[in-house]
């Protein structure tokens, strides 16, 4: 029994060992299968990437990560730019709101009001003058300035008051200072539409200004008027879109060619809130008379279109030595330079030019010299057109030192005429706003009328 028992135990042990070996074989086989599967997965992944080595796969993965990081960085930059754009857009919106505030709150001012304000504000303007050591074009800092409103200031809006005193300072600056409380009236914050009362104390915080020439003094010298506000007296017609000026002789219509200021620059000084004053047309510096200045771009375009389409009619008064007979001069004009000076002559290679003429009155001086007072209406707008057509048909205009010879110049000056006798006296145009025809007519300039008075009319 004992022996049998031992045999049975050995048999069980052998069976158990065999089972263990089988289990190990299965485990090894499973591991081998897993390795094979892993290899297949790697092979499939390599195939998917189009490569055959893990190194290439790793390189691709790193490249993908780098690309992803680059996109993240780019998105961050775009986000920053978007925020900056939003900030700029916000600032732009603020600027538009300020401009809207100006446009809504800034009332129209007549030439008479501007004339009075500009003259009165000269004393206030001195409070902001730079010290003697500040050069022209250099920036300087003002001190705290306190101004006391006089009786003439009563009823004026605070914004108009400030703009008139400091026309070189952008009006947006004043609105910002008012909003921040850096401009106060009687120690209190105020709004742009506040109307001053006599005795009000206006306090302005220090400003950074640029030293410029005294425009009012310079303008007096150029325009040859007693003061800047005298130019406002030359406005013979105004509406919301247009000024018509009676330009004195000797004044350029705009700055340039050695002239610092002209009529349009003077108007910008007188009307600092007018941001878009532009010449509709031009007349010669030595010619007096009607000049159109647009206050709005739409009016400017409409009137310039009328000139091109010959809807606007201009008429001049001129005095010519001799007995004028021509009713029309049709002669091409060519511009040229001589010794650096600009001239115009009749030339076949010039531009077509036509002027209608009408004899109004014959005169005679004490020596028996005959003069013709003529109405000239140019159908084209060439430089010096009336002057050169008169010279071509008969003689240069009286007082035209550019085209008459020294003998003629001396003779005319001895008679008492010190300027060219050419005056734009009539304008007929289509009002762009109402679509109705309007005509503006002014008398002869006083110095020309006085000269005619010295001559004797010839009875026809």
Backbone torsions as a table, in degrees:
resi	resn	phi	psi	omega
1	UNK	NA	-38.7	-179.6
2	UNK	-67.5	-38.9	-179.8
3	UNK	-65.5	-44.5	178.4
4	UNK	-59.2	-40.6	-180.0
5	UNK	-63.4	-40.8	178.6
6	UNK	-63.3	-41.8	179.8
7	UNK	-61.9	-41.0	179.6
8	UNK	-64.6	-38.4	179.8
9	UNK	-66.1	-40.7	179.3
10	UNK	-64.6	-39.5	179.8
11	UNK	-62.8	-39.9	178.5
12	UNK	-65.3	-38.8	-179.4
13	UNK	-64.3	-41.8	179.6
14	UNK	-63.6	-40.6	179.7
15	UNK	-62.8	-42.5	179.5
16	UNK	-63.2	-40.9	-179.6
17	UNK	-63.6	-42.0	178.8
18	UNK	-61.5	-41.5	179.6
19	UNK	-63.2	-39.5	179.3
20	UNK	-63.2	-43.3	179.1
21	UNK	-62.4	-42.7	178.3
22	UNK	-60.8	-41.9	179.8
23	UNK	-62.6	-41.4	178.2
24	UNK	-63.3	-42.5	179.4
25	UNK	-60.5	-41.5	178.8
26	UNK	-63.5	-42.1	-179.8
27	UNK	-62.6	-43.6	179.5
28	UNK	-64.1	-41.3	179.2
29	UNK	-62.4	-39.7	179.0
30	UNK	-64.1	-41.9	179.2
31	UNK	-63.5	-41.2	178.6
32	UNK	-62.2	-41.1	178.1
33	UNK	-63.1	-41.1	179.1
34	UNK	-62.5	-41.5	178.6
35	UNK	-63.2	-42.1	178.5
36	UNK	-62.5	-41.4	178.6
37	UNK	-63.1	-41.8	179.0
38	UNK	-61.8	-41.8	178.3
39	UNK	-61.9	-41.6	178.5
40	UNK	-61.9	-40.5	178.7
41	UNK	-61.4	-45.3	178.8
42	UNK	-62.1	-42.8	179.4
43	UNK	-61.5	-42.8	178.5
44	UNK	-63.4	-41.1	179.2
45	UNK	-64.6	-42.6	177.4
46	UNK	-60.9	-40.2	179.6
47	UNK	-64.8	-38.9	179.5
48	UNK	-62.9	-38.5	179.7
49	UNK	-82.1	-8.9	179.4
50	UNK	79.0	24.3	179.8
51	UNK	-127.0	174.4	-178.6
52	UNK	-125.1	1.5	-178.3
53	UNK	-131.8	151.2	177.9
54	UNK	-66.7	-31.6	179.5
55	UNK	-60.2	-40.7	178.5
56	UNK	-67.6	-38.6	177.7
57	UNK	-62.3	-44.9	179.6
58	UNK	-61.2	-40.3	178.5
59	UNK	-63.3	-40.2	178.3
60	UNK	-63.9	-42.2	-179.7
61	UNK	-61.9	-45.3	179.1
62	UNK	-63.3	-38.7	178.1
63	UNK	-63.3	-40.1	178.4
64	UNK	-63.9	-41.6	177.8
65	UNK	-61.6	-44.6	179.8
66	UNK	-60.8	-42.0	179.2
67	UNK	-63.5	-40.9	178.6
68	UNK	-62.8	-44.1	178.5
69	UNK	-61.8	-39.8	178.8
70	UNK	-62.4	-41.5	178.6
71	UNK	-64.4	-39.6	178.6
72	UNK	-62.2	-43.6	179.1
73	UNK	-63.6	-42.3	179.1
74	UNK	-63.0	-42.1	178.4
75	UNK	-62.2	-36.6	178.2
76	UNK	-64.7	-41.2	178.8
77	UNK	-65.8	-41.9	178.5
78	UNK	-61.1	-40.6	178.8
79	UNK	-61.9	-42.1	179.2
80	UNK	-64.3	-42.5	179.2
81	UNK	-64.9	-37.4	178.3
82	UNK	-61.5	-42.4	178.1
83	UNK	-64.4	-41.3	179.0
84	UNK	-63.7	-43.0	178.1
85	UNK	-61.2	-40.9	178.7
86	UNK	-62.8	-38.7	178.5
87	UNK	-65.8	-44.9	178.7
88	UNK	-63.0	-39.6	178.7
89	UNK	-62.7	-38.8	178.3
90	UNK	-64.7	-42.4	178.3
91	UNK	-64.4	-40.6	178.5
92	UNK	-62.3	-41.0	178.1
93	UNK	-62.6	-37.8	178.1
94	UNK	-64.7	-42.3	178.9
95	UNK	-61.7	-43.2	178.6
96	UNK	-62.5	-37.5	-179.9
97	UNK	-66.5	-36.4	177.6
98	UNK	-66.0	-45.4	179.2
99	UNK	-63.3	-38.2	177.6
100	UNK	-62.7	-39.8	178.8
101	UNK	-62.6	-41.0	179.4
102	UNK	-63.9	-48.3	-177.1
103	UNK	-62.9	-36.6	-177.6
104	UNK	-76.6	-32.6	-172.2
105	UNK	-99.9	-15.4	-177.0
106	UNK	-84.5	110.7	-178.5
107	UNK	-81.1	161.9	174.2
108	UNK	-71.5	141.1	176.9
109	UNK	-121.2	138.4	-180.0
110	UNK	-80.5	164.9	179.2
111	UNK	-60.6	-36.4	179.8
112	UNK	-64.6	-41.5	178.2
113	UNK	-64.4	-44.1	179.8
114	UNK	-61.8	-43.0	180.0
115	UNK	-57.2	-48.1	-178.3
116	UNK	-67.5	-43.4	-178.0
117	UNK	-64.8	-43.9	-175.7
118	UNK	-65.4	-39.7	179.0
119	UNK	-65.6	-44.9	-177.1
120	UNK	-67.3	-34.3	-174.1
121	UNK	-75.9	-4.4	-179.9
122	UNK	-58.4	-40.2	179.7
123	UNK	-66.6	-43.5	178.1
124	UNK	-61.3	-35.7	-175.7
125	UNK	-63.9	-29.4	-178.7
126	UNK	-62.6	-25.6	-178.7
127	UNK	-66.4	-18.0	-178.2
128	UNK	-106.8	6.7	-177.3
129	UNK	-66.6	143.5	179.5
130	UNK	-75.6	163.7	176.4
131	UNK	-73.6	167.1	-173.8
132	UNK	-64.8	-24.6	-176.6
133	UNK	-85.8	0.3	179.2
134	UNK	-89.2	122.0	-178.2
135	UNK	-80.2	156.8	177.3
136	UNK	-63.0	132.4	-177.6
137	UNK	92.9	-9.2	-178.6
138	UNK	-91.9	143.0	177.2
139	UNK	-79.8	148.8	176.2
140	UNK	-146.1	159.9	-176.8
141	UNK	-109.0	126.6	178.0
142	UNK	-81.1	164.1	172.9
143	UNK	-88.9	177.4	172.6
144	UNK	-64.2	127.1	-176.4
145	UNK	-114.9	133.1	174.2
146	UNK	-119.2	126.1	179.1
147	UNK	-116.6	143.9	179.0
148	UNK	-108.9	122.9	-179.4
149	UNK	-66.8	129.5	178.6
150	UNK	-93.3	179.3	-179.1
151	UNK	-61.4	-33.8	179.3
152	UNK	-68.7	-21.0	-179.2
153	UNK	-84.0	-16.7	-176.2
154	UNK	-58.5	129.8	179.6
155	UNK	92.7	-9.4	179.5
156	UNK	-82.0	140.5	174.1
157	UNK	-68.0	145.6	-178.4
158	UNK	-63.4	-34.4	-179.7
159	UNK	-68.7	-42.6	176.7
160	UNK	-63.0	-39.0	179.1
161	UNK	-58.8	-48.3	-177.5
162	UNK	-69.7	-42.1	-179.2
163	UNK	-63.6	-37.8	-179.8
164	UNK	-69.7	-35.8	-179.8
165	UNK	-70.7	-44.2	-176.5
166	UNK	-122.7	75.3	-175.7
167	UNK	-66.2	-18.4	-179.7
168	UNK	-82.6	-13.0	-179.8
169	UNK	-86.6	128.2	178.6
170	UNK	-57.0	138.2	-177.3
171	UNK	-64.6	-25.4	176.3
172	UNK	-61.2	-31.3	178.8
173	UNK	-62.8	-43.4	-179.7
174	UNK	-64.2	-40.0	-179.4
175	UNK	-66.1	-36.9	177.3
176	UNK	-67.2	-42.6	179.8
177	UNK	-64.6	-38.9	176.9
178	UNK	-64.5	-40.9	-179.0
179	UNK	-66.6	-36.4	-178.9
180	UNK	-81.6	-8.8	-179.1
181	UNK	83.2	14.8	179.3
182	UNK	-85.4	-7.3	167.7
183	UNK	-120.5	120.4	-176.3
184	UNK	-127.9	153.4	174.9
185	UNK	-119.7	121.5	-177.7
186	UNK	54.9	42.3	176.5
187	UNK	66.9	14.5	-179.5
188	UNK	-122.1	150.3	172.7
189	UNK	-61.4	151.8	-179.3
190	UNK	-144.4	164.1	-179.9
191	UNK	-105.6	158.8	-176.8
192	UNK	-56.8	-31.1	-176.3
193	UNK	-84.8	1.3	-180.0
194	UNK	-61.7	134.2	179.1
195	UNK	-99.7	127.9	-175.8
196	UNK	-67.7	152.1	172.6
197	UNK	-122.3	152.1	179.6
198	UNK	-57.4	132.2	179.8
199	UNK	94.1	-9.1	176.7
200	UNK	-59.4	140.0	176.6
201	UNK	-103.4	114.9	-179.5
202	UNK	-100.0	118.8	-178.3
203	UNK	-110.0	125.9	179.2
204	UNK	-115.5	130.4	175.2
205	UNK	-66.2	162.5	179.2
206	UNK	-54.2	139.1	179.7
207	UNK	-119.8	150.8	171.5
208	UNK	-98.5	114.7	-177.5
209	UNK	-119.3	163.4	175.3
210	UNK	-110.2	131.3	-179.0
211	UNK	-72.8	116.3	177.1
212	UNK	-119.4	168.5	175.4
213	UNK	-62.4	148.6	176.9
214	UNK	-67.9	101.4	-173.6
215	UNK	-60.8	-36.3	-176.5
216	UNK	-66.3	-42.4	-179.6
217	UNK	-68.2	-45.0	-178.7
218	UNK	-63.2	-39.6	-179.2
219	UNK	-65.1	-36.8	177.2
220	UNK	-60.5	-42.0	-178.0
221	UNK	-65.9	-40.4	-175.8
222	UNK	-75.6	-47.2	-176.7
223	UNK	-76.2	-18.4	-178.8
224	UNK	60.2	41.1	173.9
225	UNK	-115.5	166.7	-177.0
226	UNK	-67.1	-33.2	-179.3
227	UNK	-160.9	168.5	-176.5
228	UNK	-61.6	-39.2	-175.3
229	UNK	-63.9	-16.3	177.8
230	UNK	-64.3	-26.1	178.0
231	UNK	-64.8	-31.9	178.2
232	UNK	-61.9	-28.5	178.0
233	UNK	-69.4	-19.2	-178.9
234	UNK	-85.6	-0.6	175.9
235	UNK	-80.6	108.8	-175.3
236	UNK	-93.2	-17.4	177.7
237	UNK	-152.9	141.2	174.3
238	UNK	-150.3	143.5	169.2
239	UNK	-141.7	178.9	-175.4
240	UNK	-58.3	-18.4	-178.2
241	UNK	-115.2	-1.9	-169.6
242	UNK	-153.8	140.5	164.6
243	UNK	-112.2	141.4	167.5
244	UNK	-120.8	120.8	-172.6
245	UNK	-106.9	142.6	168.4
246	UNK	-92.3	89.0	-174.2
247	UNK	-71.3	126.5	174.9
248	UNK	-70.1	154.4	176.0
249	UNK	-68.2	150.2	178.1
250	UNK	90.6	-0.9	-179.5
251	UNK	-113.1	131.1	175.0
252	UNK	-72.1	152.0	178.6
253	UNK	-75.2	-24.5	176.4
254	UNK	-153.6	162.6	179.8
255	UNK	-69.0	160.3	-179.6
256	UNK	132.7	160.7	179.5
257	UNK	53.7	47.1	177.5
258	UNK	87.3	-2.4	178.4
259	UNK	-104.9	120.7	-176.2
260	UNK	-74.0	-39.0	-175.6
261	UNK	-136.3	146.0	173.7
262	UNK	-129.0	-165.5	-177.4
263	UNK	-60.2	-44.9	-175.8
264	UNK	-66.7	-37.2	176.8
265	UNK	-67.2	-37.1	178.0
266	UNK	-63.6	-40.9	178.5
267	UNK	-64.5	-35.0	178.5
268	UNK	-67.7	-29.4	174.4
269	UNK	-72.2	-43.4	-178.2
270	UNK	-70.1	-33.1	-178.9
271	UNK	-122.5	73.0	-175.5
272	UNK	-63.2	-22.6	179.2
273	UNK	-81.1	-9.0	177.1
274	UNK	-84.5	104.6	-171.6
275	UNK	-87.4	-16.1	-171.3
276	UNK	-130.6	43.1	176.0
277	UNK	-72.7	124.5	-179.1
278	UNK	-140.9	145.6	177.5
279	UNK	-70.1	133.3	174.9
280	UNK	-81.2	-36.1	-179.8
281	UNK	-153.0	-176.4	-178.5
282	UNK	-132.0	153.4	167.3
283	UNK	-132.7	156.7	-175.8
284	UNK	-60.3	154.1	179.8
285	UNK	-59.1	-38.6	-176.7
286	UNK	-86.4	1.5	177.6
287	UNK	-97.6	139.5	175.1
288	UNK	-102.6	166.6	172.8
289	UNK	121.8	-162.5	-167.2
290	UNK	-70.9	132.5	179.7
291	UNK	-138.9	129.7	-178.4
292	UNK	-96.1	131.3	177.3
293	UNK	-126.8	118.0	-178.0
294	UNK	-79.8	143.9	177.7
295	UNK	-103.4	-10.0	-179.4
296	UNK	-136.9	144.7	178.7
297	UNK	-59.3	-36.6	-178.9
298	UNK	-65.1	-39.6	178.3
299	UNK	-69.2	-40.3	177.8
300	UNK	-56.9	-50.0	-178.3
301	UNK	-64.0	-43.1	-177.9
302	UNK	-62.3	-44.0	-177.9
303	UNK	-72.3	-37.4	177.0
304	UNK	-66.3	-35.3	174.0
305	UNK	-63.2	-38.1	178.6
306	UNK	-64.4	-37.7	176.8
307	UNK	-63.4	-44.0	-179.4
308	UNK	-64.7	-35.4	-178.2
309	UNK	-90.7	5.8	177.5
310	UNK	60.1	35.8	175.2
311	UNK	-84.8	-31.7	178.0
312	UNK	-86.0	135.7	178.5
313	UNK	-117.3	125.3	177.0
314	UNK	-112.7	141.0	177.7
315	UNK	-131.1	140.2	-178.4
316	UNK	-121.6	153.2	169.8
317	UNK	-107.5	131.0	179.3
318	UNK	-141.4	154.7	179.6
319	UNK	-116.9	127.7	-174.6
320	UNK	-126.5	132.8	176.0
321	UNK	-64.0	137.1	179.3
322	UNK	100.8	179.6	-177.9
323	UNK	-98.1	106.6	-177.0
324	UNK	-76.7	137.5	-179.4
325	UNK	-131.2	-22.9	-175.6
326	UNK	-67.2	139.1	175.6
327	UNK	-97.8	-22.9	177.2
328	UNK	-152.7	140.9	174.0
329	UNK	-119.1	119.8	178.9
330	UNK	-118.1	96.3	-175.7
331	UNK	-146.3	126.8	-179.0
332	UNK	-66.4	143.0	-176.5
333	UNK	-116.8	137.1	-178.8
334	UNK	-124.6	130.3	177.6
335	UNK	-86.5	143.5	176.5
336	UNK	-153.9	168.8	179.8
337	UNK	-118.9	143.6	178.0
338	UNK	-138.9	116.7	-177.3
339	UNK	55.5	39.0	177.5
340	UNK	79.8	1.5	-179.1
341	UNK	-108.5	142.1	-176.5
342	UNK	-84.5	131.8	176.7
343	UNK	-132.2	168.0	175.4
344	UNK	-134.8	143.1	178.5
345	UNK	-142.1	160.4	173.7
346	UNK	-76.1	126.1	-176.5
347	UNK	-155.1	139.7	-178.8
348	UNK	-61.5	-23.8	179.9
349	UNK	-87.3	0.5	-178.9
350	UNK	-80.9	-177.8	-179.7
351	UNK	-85.1	144.7	178.3
352	UNK	-56.1	133.9	-176.6
353	UNK	-145.1	130.4	-177.7
354	UNK	-134.2	133.4	176.8
355	UNK	-133.1	130.5	172.8
356	UNK	-90.7	140.7	179.9
357	UNK	-127.0	149.0	177.0
358	UNK	-141.6	120.9	178.6
359	UNK	-72.9	125.2	-178.9
360	UNK	-101.3	-42.5	-175.1
361	UNK	-162.4	141.7	173.4
362	UNK	-99.5	143.7	178.6
363	UNK	-130.7	162.9	176.2
364	UNK	-138.8	139.4	176.6
365	UNK	-91.9	-177.1	-175.4
366	UNK	-64.7	-26.2	-179.9
367	UNK	-87.9	-2.7	178.4
368	UNK	94.8	0.5	178.6
369	UNK	-68.2	131.8	-179.2
370	UNK	-90.9	141.0	176.3
371	UNK	-130.4	147.0	179.4
372	UNK	-115.2	122.7	171.1
373	UNK	-87.7	118.6	-170.3
374	UNK	-126.2	142.1	170.1
375	UNK	-94.2	126.2	179.9
376	UNK	-115.3	130.5	179.9
377	UNK	-126.6	100.3	-178.9
378	UNK	-72.7	132.3	176.1
379	UNK	-91.1	-16.3	173.6
380	UNK	-124.4	164.8	-174.3
381	UNK	-116.4	63.6	-180.0
382	UNK	-90.6	155.3	176.8
383	UNK	-61.5	132.0	177.1
384	UNK	56.8	28.9	-172.0
385	UNK	-60.5	-52.7	-178.1
386	UNK	-63.1	-40.7	-177.1
387	UNK	-62.8	-45.6	-176.6
388	UNK	-77.4	-34.1	176.3
389	UNK	-66.3	-37.3	176.3
390	UNK	-64.4	-43.6	177.8
391	UNK	-61.8	-40.7	-178.3
392	UNK	-66.8	-37.9	-175.2
393	UNK	-86.3	-32.3	-176.0
394	UNK	-150.2	-65.7	-174.4
395	UNK	-163.3	160.8	176.8
396	UNK	-67.5	155.1	177.4
397	UNK	-59.5	149.0	176.4
398	UNK	-60.8	129.8	178.3
399	UNK	82.8	4.1	179.3
400	UNK	-84.7	87.8	-175.7
401	UNK	-67.1	-15.8	-179.5
402	UNK	-75.0	-35.5	-173.7
403	UNK	-115.6	-14.2	177.0
404	UNK	-92.2	156.5	-178.4
405	UNK	-82.6	175.8	-174.7
406	UNK	-65.2	-34.2	179.8
407	UNK	-65.1	-45.7	178.4
408	UNK	-63.4	-41.9	180.0
409	UNK	-60.6	-46.6	-179.2
410	UNK	-63.0	-41.7	-178.5
411	UNK	-63.1	-47.0	-178.0
412	UNK	-65.1	-40.9	-179.2
413	UNK	-65.2	-35.8	177.8
414	UNK	-66.2	-28.0	176.8
415	UNK	-74.3	-15.7	176.0
416	UNK	112.1	2.8	179.1
417	UNK	-91.2	119.6	-174.9
418	UNK	-106.2	6.0	-178.8
419	UNK	-147.5	172.1	178.7
420	UNK	-73.6	135.8	-179.6
421	UNK	-87.2	81.4	176.1
422	UNK	-148.9	120.6	-171.6
423	UNK	-138.3	120.7	177.0
424	UNK	-79.3	102.9	-169.2
425	UNK	-106.7	-12.7	-176.4
426	UNK	-142.6	138.0	176.0
427	UNK	-132.2	128.5	175.9
428	UNK	-124.1	121.0	-174.4
429	UNK	-145.7	169.1	177.7
430	UNK	-99.1	116.8	-179.0
431	UNK	-62.6	119.4	-177.6
432	UNK	-64.5	-23.9	-176.8
433	UNK	-84.8	-46.7	-175.9
434	UNK	-98.6	-11.6	-178.6
435	UNK	60.7	32.0	176.0
436	UNK	-117.9	150.9	-179.8
437	UNK	-77.9	139.3	177.4
438	UNK	-129.7	149.2	177.5
439	UNK	-132.9	129.3	178.3
440	UNK	-116.6	128.7	-179.3
441	UNK	-133.9	136.3	179.5
442	UNK	-127.0	156.5	178.5
443	UNK	-75.3	171.9	175.5
444	UNK	-59.0	148.6	171.9
445	UNK	-58.6	146.0	-172.0
446	UNK	-57.0	-39.5	-178.0
447	UNK	-68.9	-29.9	176.9
448	UNK	-76.4	-40.1	177.1
449	UNK	-62.6	-39.8	178.7
450	UNK	-63.7	-38.1	179.8
451	UNK	-66.6	-41.0	177.4
452	UNK	-61.7	-35.4	179.4
453	UNK	-63.2	-25.3	-179.6
454	UNK	-80.0	-10.5	179.4
455	UNK	-100.5	163.2	-179.3
456	UNK	-105.4	121.9	178.1
457	UNK	-64.4	142.4	177.1
458	UNK	-99.4	123.2	-179.6
459	UNK	-72.8	130.8	-179.3
460	UNK	-84.3	NA	NA
